[in-house]
Amino acid sequence: MSKAVSAHNPHIEALLARHADLESRIATESARPQPDMGIIAELKRAKLKIKDSLITG
């Protein structure tokens, strides 16, 4: 997704921010000594939904 497009569309920018937040939360949970795979799976599903929304418009 182009930054030029996201700069002019607040909805897309919000989706990109949420996607980045989920990515960060996945990394944080994965780095724990005993990561909760249920939480990771839930976060990944949410991230995929956002990605699908970005692709389909």
Secondary structure, DSSP 8 states (H G I E B T S, - for coil): --HHHHHH-HHHHHHHHHHHHHHHHHHHHHHSSS--HHHHHHHHHHHHHHHHHHHH-
